[in-house]
Amino acid sequence: MSPEKMVTMANQIATFFASQPEADRAARVAAHVNDFWEPRMRRQLLDHIAAGGAGLNPLVIEAAAQIREPA
């Protein structure tokens, strides 16, 4: 997937969960990514965050600590 598409998708998830209670937002973003993104997509997202996370919503970056590393 193109990096731009991946960033757009991740940011859409963050936007959706932004209305949730603040304490739960990052966990809900991470849970959605863990449940619905295949391992290659999670790897690409985590690599993008490790490289600086350009263009990502801060909520996605906060959620990264709870996103499962693919095997």
Summary of the structure (lengths in Angstrom):
residues: 71
radius of gyration: 10.9
end to end distance: 19.0
largest distance: 31.9
contacts: 196
relative contact order: 0.23
helix: 72%
strand: 0%
